[in-house]
Amino acid sequence: VDQFKKTLPLILDLRNEALRDRHWAQLMEEIGKHFDPHADSFTLERVFSLGLDLYIEAIGAISNAAGKELAIEQAIEKIDRQFAELPLELTEYKGAYLKVKTVEDVFTALEDNAVLLSTMKASRFASAFLADLDRWERSLSVVSETIEQLMNVQRQWMYLESIFGGSEDIRKQLPAESAMFEDVNSKYIVVMSTMQAAHTALRATHAPGIAEKLADMDSKLQNIQRSLNAYLETKRQAFPRFYFLSNDDLLEILGQARDPVAVQPHVKKCFEAIKTLEMLPPGRDGRKAHEAVAMNSPDGEYVPLSDHVVCAGPVETWLKGVETSMRGTLSKLLFGCYSDMRKTKKEKWIKEWAGQLALTSGQIEWTSGCTKALNDAEKGNKHALRSMKKKQVSLLSKFSDMVRGNLGKVDRQKVVAIITIEVHGRDVIDRMAKAGCQSVNDFEWLLQLRFYWETGDNLCVVRQTNTKAAYGYEYLGNNGRLVITPLTDRCYTTLTTALHLRRGGLPQGPAGTGKTETVKDLSKALAKTCIVFNCSDGLDYRSLGRMFSGLAQTGAWSCFDEFNRIDIEVLSVVAQQVMSVLVAIREDRKTFQFTDGQVIALDKEVGFFITMNPGYA
């Protein structure tokens, strides 16, 4: 009995179902004898007659290895079964096409099995299965690469299909790219049909020639995308305000170029205070196309254009015409408003003229009155400034009475903005009187933002300290003005000096203290476009470069909020981009080479401002 107990492990090892022919061959080689392990004659007696009981340890090692190899064999069979059934889920797209619905299950299976195969290959028991393991590694690699390529092609195709499939205008303007896309489109339909017929992800990705077709489609789609970007860049250079629009918005505008009314919703993205353009339809009074005749602001103000703009031809051309007409209109109307100011009663004057014009005219009049008072003081009139203050107080009383009266919404906004600025004017006169100012060269006076009408050129200019800036004539509607505090005054002085020195401005301080609003308010005073750009660590140098390129060409201002959130790697490139613009301004160039190698036009009125909150760093 004891002897039999010792042979039990041997019997169990020989009965191991994991033993394969290769293991029996190894055992026969080990004992130096040949036998048939599957014959009926292979009995316990035969085991002892062969002397297998003398090789218990060797047989145990072989049996143990067979068990480990069985686990690998079963894992490979499981992979076989899983990928024989794993589908590539497709769904209909726009009724005529197919697209991949989801690849989540496929990628989960790929990741799990890639780790499993790697673990099995590292095992010392994997030698018998290396061919299968290598085959599956190659297969899964092909599945992964093909699906990634397919998703990349699908993403590009869907984006470009919405452009070329949805816009006749863009197809006409990019005929070569349109033909190339048609070729890709037909191949995409064939590839997706092939994959649908294959049913499983494994067969779909191993279909003959599928990888080469996808690579060719990817290459062509990238070429189309590059051509499309170059086309959009030409449109942006023709009308630089397009730089501040996303590619999708710009393509939507270009796709509807033949219908100016359809472009209307995008006008407010190009012009800060033009919600819509008043357009006259073609057919009447000899008009062959739509004509823009007036501007409507978001707050309901209506300003007729002095020069009507024919909205025909390329959209960038007539939008450029709108921009030119807007500035020309404001220039003419400002002169009219200022001239009318002294002749008309304030109530009527406020209602007849746009709020921006009334505000600026008031500042020109205030500057003129203060200059006269200071000149009189220099000649010995000690009460000149006090008399000016009385006039200012009287003017404020009239406006206060108007506010308390029955005013419409737009007129009330105008008066509130005027009072905000005129109260500051009164305070400045009071401060100059107490300081004993007696000359237009006194520093207390030079510190102020002063508006002058240059009669020779019929232009408004704004001076502060030794700086001079042309009034921008950008229509800004009635969007209110900030109350001007002594700190606001100091910020204005610093920022205008920065621009005079061909530099940028950097208001810095805690959150909510008015850094950005101060920059915006100064831009309103000078009638400049000011684009606020919220920075984050997700920004790259390309998107910022596009913004800088647009600013340089439009002459607009931009305030980059929380600039210190941008990654340090991106900041190093941004520094070069800003420097290239500032150097070109200092060298008084009309065009310059931007950091991307492109030669662009330069409007020297451009202003860069950044705000930083050290607490966010």
Sequence and secondary structure as in RCSB ss.txt:
>XXXX:A:sequence
VDQFKKTLPLILDLRNEALRDRHWAQLMEEIGKHFDPHADSFTLERVFSLGLDLYIEAIGAISNAAGKELAIEQA
IEKIDRQFAELPLELTEYKGAYLKVKTVEDVFTALEDNAVLLSTMKASRFASAFLADLDRWERSLSVVSETIEQL
MNVQRQWMYLESIFGGSEDIRKQLPAESAMFEDVNSKYIVVMSTMQAAHTALRATHAPGIAEKLADMDSKLQNIQ
RSLNAYLETKRQAFPRFYFLSNDDLLEILGQARDPVAVQPHVKKCFEAIKTLEMLPPGRDGRKAHEAVAMNSPDG
EYVPLSDHVVCAGPVETWLKGVETSMRGTLSKLLFGCYSDMRKTKKEKWIKEWAGQLALTSGQIEWTSGCTKALN
DAEKGNKHALRSMKKKQVSLLSKFSDMVRGNLGKVDRQKVVAIITIEVHGRDVIDRMAKAGCQSVNDFEWLLQLR
FYWETGDNLCVVRQTNTKAAYGYEYLGNNGRLVITPLTDRCYTTLTTALHLRRGGLPQGPAGTGKTETVKDLSKA
LAKTCIVFNCSDGLDYRSLGRMFSGLAQTGAWSCFDEFNRIDIEVLSVVAQQVMSVLVAIREDRKTFQFTDGQVI
ALDKEVGFFITMNPGYA
>XXXX:A:secstr
 HHHHHHHHHHHHHT TT  HHHHHHHHHHHT    TTSTT  HHHHHHTTGGGGHHHHHHHHHHHHHHHHHHHH
HHHHHHHHHH B EEEEETTTEEEEEE HHHHHHHHHHHHHHHHHHTSTT GGGHHHHHHHHHHHHHHHHHHHHH
HHHHHHHHHHHHHHTT HHHHHH HHHHHHHHHHHHHHHHHHHHHHHH BHHHHHTSTTHHHHHHHHHHHHHHHH
HHHHHHHHHHHHHSGGGGGS HHHHHHHHHTTT HHHHHHHHHHHSTT SEEEEE TTSTT SS EEEEEE TTS
 EEEEEEEEE  S HHHHHHHHHHHHHHHHHHHHHHHHHHHTTS HHHHHHHS HHHHHHHHHHHHHHHHHHHHH
HHHTT TTHHHHHHHHHHHHHHHHHHHHHS   HHHHHHHHHHHHHHHHHHHHHHHHHHHT  STT HHHHTS E
EEEETTTTEEEEEETTEEEE       S       HHHHHHHHHHHHHHHTT  B  B STTSSHHHHHHHHHHH
TT  EEEEE  TT  HHHHHHHHHHHHHHT EEEEETGGGS HHHHHHHHHHHHHHHHHHHTT SEEE TTS EE
E  TT EEEE B GGG 
